[in-house]
Amino acid sequence: MSGTPKGHDPAPDPGKDELDEAIETSQTELPAAELEGDAVIAAAELITARAELAERTQDLQRVQADYVNYRKRVDRDRAVAGELGRGEVLAALISVLDDIDAARTAGELTGPFAAVAEKLEATTGRFGMERYGEVGDAFDPTIHEALMHEVSPEPPAGASEESDAGPTVSLVMQPGYRIGQRVIRAARVGVVEAG
């Protein structure tokens, strides 16, 4: 009985199989005189070199795949860091935008300051900041912060058709701001609900 456990075949040696095949091929293709010594050694060296080449090629492919994944991860992290930085700067400007809105509402935003305010609002819009929150919008707790709640026997004036099923924004105390789907500041609103 051999030293191999029952039910287990010994692992095949790919180099040995290739060597046996090369020797067999060389014996059929070359005259017996040329198969002596050097030819067998050369065939073995060729097979060994091919196996090493295949192994190094696989290593290189693995390294290349790791590098591609690394580049994707760095590019993604760079984009996220840029978006976070942009969000912080735009969030810091919200109080200025609130003051501009208050001045506009009071009729005090005139002359050159009105032009500066418009440029600032256009610039924040160019960087993806969007203002939201209007009277009549359906109340959404993920983007609105309700500071007041009323129950009314009639549907609120200005309510859109989609808001008939639930609470509706009846008063906007401070508009909300978002960049894409990320809310920077929730709109602070009063809510009315038919009851």
C-alpha positions, 0 to 999 in steps of 0.5 A: 500500500502506498503512503497516500491516504485512501480516497485521496489522489496525490496532487498532480505536478503540472511541471512533471506532466509537461516534462513527460510530454516534452520528452515524449514529443522529442522522442518521436520527433528527434532521432535517438542520437539527439535525445541524449543528455543535452536535449532532455535537459534543454526540454526540461529547462524550456518547460520550467521557463514557460511555467515561470513565465506563466506564474510571473504573468499571473503575478503581473495581472494581479498587480495590475488589477490591484492598481486599477482598483486602487486608482478607482478607490482614490478617484472615488475618495477624491470626489467625495472629499471635494463634495464634502468640502464644497458642501461645507463652504456652501453651508457656511453661506446659508446665513448670508443667503438668509440675510439676502432673502430677508432684505429682498422681502423687506424691499431693502435689496436695491442697487449694487447690492442686488447685483452682488446678491444675484451673483452670489445666488447664481454661484451657489446654484452653479456649485449644485446648491438648490433652494427648496420649500414653498407654500403648498408643497407636500410635507416630507419629514426627510427634507422639512422641519415642522415648527408649527402644526395646524389642523384645518377643516378645509384643504389648505389654500395653494395645496397641490393635488399630491399633498391632499393625502397628508400635511401640507406646507402652509408657511415657510419660515426658512427655506431649505438647501440641498446639494443633489439629494444631500440636505444641507439645511432642512426647510423650517416650515409650518404645516397644515393638515385637513382634519 
